[in-house]
């Protein structure tokens, strides 16, 4: 245990992580119920889900940039930061929803990048193959 006031107790985890750790069956039940819904209606909701993910990620990204730059030090700055972050996130989500095939292409590019990284990482660990051209190829 840390005794100083600015320290946090060792092993403290966030509420959601604690919930998932304490009740893994609830998360499994959610996946079992949600799986068939995605299976049957996934294509219909794909633009909405993709737009929502982009909007939320951009909202938090812009919000963190505002925090780093010090725009949130005052109440007015906080309100403006939330408004600007929400506006940028919603506009990006709307754009992604209208151009869903761009989102599909970006998901494919990201998926390919990560799959190539995994393959190269396995080759690096197993046979110590460290060639830069191999990493770029994969």
Protein Blocks (a to p, Z undefined) as FASTA:
>chain_A
ZZbfkbccehiacfklmmmmmmmmlmmmmmmmmmmmmmmmmmmmmmmmmmmmmmmmmmmm
mmmmmmmnopmmpmklmmmmmmmmmmmmmmmmmmmmmmmmlmmmmmmmmmmmmmmmmmmm
mmmmmnopabfklmmmZZ
